[in-house]
């Protein structure tokens, strides 16, 4: 059986919900039938999201260091660094 997501659906959430329901489905069918996942495309999506998160963290750290290098003042660096962190966390959510 092939399961397709809706066009606007999140693929990772869809696969997670299917994996949560799989034990119930396996218990409800005959023991002679084996229910397994044949293709899971979320592994590449999950690794891509992880890579983007790592790149975002590195870029935030680099922005903070560059601002500090130019301003040479810790207190003046804190304000832009808080602004950068709040904007990046809002985009990830």
Secondary structure, DSSP 8 states (H G I E B T S, - for coil): ------TTS-HHHHHHHHHHHHHHHHHHS-TTS-------THHHHHHHHHHHHHHHHHHHHHHHHHHHHHH--HHHHHHHHHHHHHHHHHHH-
